[in-house]
Amino acid sequence: MRGYNALSFQTKGISDTIVIMLIKSSIQNLEQQPTATIVIDKNTQQYTVPFAALISKQYPNWQATDIAAITLTVKSKPNAVVWLSTTIDGLKFTKTTPRAVN
């Protein structure tokens, strides 16, 4: 994972929420794994999620050295029965250049 600092993919859905979780071998508790949440809509969009956006409260300075798996969980509104239709395409690790903030 040396040099990679983001996860990139295309996705679309029906106002779905996707929880992205990187599963690290060194973290045993699933709830402590680095996660990020994005909201998608019906239009296909390219997403690049920097590793810095994936948060682990227990391990705030985690490193992407031992990623064993990636999980993408689609969530709907609470207490609702809905038809979920989500497409995820081209999932890959990428290298991004941080942008300067003015």
C-alpha positions as CSV (number, residue, x, y, z in Angstrom):
1,M,0.0,0.0,0.0
2,R,3.0,2.3,-0.1
3,G,2.2,5.4,-2.0
4,Y,-1.5,4.9,-2.2
5,N,-3.6,7.4,-0.1
6,A,-7.2,7.1,-1.4
7,L,-9.9,4.8,-2.6
8,S,-11.5,5.6,-6.0
9,F,-14.7,4.3,-7.6
10,Q,-17.8,5.2,-9.6
11,T,-21.3,4.7,-8.1
12,K,-24.9,5.5,-8.4
13,G,-28.0,4.6,-6.4
14,I,-31.3,5.9,-5.2
15,S,-30.4,8.4,-2.5
16,D,-28.4,5.7,-0.7
17,T,-25.9,6.0,2.0
18,I,-22.7,3.9,1.6
19,V,-20.5,3.2,4.6
20,I,-16.9,2.4,3.4
21,M,-14.8,0.4,5.8
22,L,-11.2,-0.6,5.4
23,I,-10.5,-3.8,7.3
24,K,-7.0,-3.8,8.8
25,S,-5.4,-7.0,10.1
26,S,-3.9,-5.2,13.1
27,I,-7.3,-4.0,14.4
28,Q,-9.4,-6.9,15.9
29,N,-12.6,-5.0,16.8
30,L,-14.8,-4.3,13.7
31,E,-16.2,-1.2,15.3
32,Q,-12.7,0.3,15.5
33,Q,-11.9,-0.1,11.7
34,P,-11.5,3.1,9.7
35,T,-14.8,4.2,8.1
36,A,-16.3,6.9,6.0
37,T,-19.9,7.6,4.9
38,I,-21.0,9.0,1.5
39,V,-24.4,9.8,0.2
40,I,-25.0,8.9,-3.5
41,D,-27.8,9.7,-5.9
42,K,-29.2,8.4,-9.1
43,N,-26.5,9.9,-11.3
44,T,-23.2,8.1,-11.8
45,Q,-20.4,10.0,-10.1
46,Q,-16.7,9.4,-9.6
47,Y,-15.7,9.4,-5.9
48,T,-12.2,9.6,-4.5
49,V,-12.1,9.1,-0.8
50,P,-8.8,10.0,0.8
51,F,-7.6,7.7,3.6
52,A,-7.6,10.8,5.8
53,A,-11.4,10.8,5.5
54,L,-11.7,7.3,6.9
55,I,-11.9,7.7,10.7
56,S,-11.1,5.3,13.5
57,K,-11.9,6.8,16.9
58,Q,-9.6,4.3,18.6
59,Y,-6.8,4.6,16.1
60,P,-6.8,8.3,14.8
61,N,-3.4,8.0,13.2
62,W,-3.9,4.6,11.5
63,Q,-1.7,3.7,8.6
64,A,-2.7,1.8,5.4
65,T,-0.1,-0.9,5.8
66,D,-2.1,-4.0,6.5
67,I,-5.5,-3.6,4.7
68,A,-7.0,-7.1,4.3
69,A,-10.4,-6.2,2.9
70,I,-12.8,-3.4,1.9
71,T,-16.5,-3.5,2.8
72,L,-19.1,-1.2,1.3
73,T,-22.4,-1.3,3.1
74,V,-25.5,0.3,1.6
75,K,-27.9,1.8,4.2
76,S,-31.4,3.0,3.7
77,K,-33.6,5.2,5.9
78,P,-34.4,3.8,9.3
79,N,-37.7,1.8,9.7
80,A,-38.3,2.0,5.9
81,V,-38.9,-0.8,3.5
82,V,-37.2,0.3,0.2
83,W,-35.9,-1.1,-3.0
84,L,-32.2,-0.6,-3.1
85,S,-30.4,-0.4,-6.4
86,T,-26.8,0.6,-6.2
87,T,-24.0,0.2,-8.7
88,I,-20.3,0.4,-7.7
89,D,-17.7,0.2,-10.5
90,G,-14.0,0.4,-10.8
91,L,-13.1,0.2,-7.2
92,K,-9.3,0.7,-6.8
93,F,-6.6,2.2,-4.6
94,T,-5.2,5.5,-6.0
95,K,-2.6,8.1,-5.4
96,T,-3.9,11.6,-5.0
97,T,-2.1,14.9,-4.6
98,P,-3.3,17.1,-1.7
99,R,-4.7,20.4,-2.8
100,A,-3.6,23.6,-1.2
101,V,-6.3,25.4,0.7
102,N,-6.5,29.2,0.1
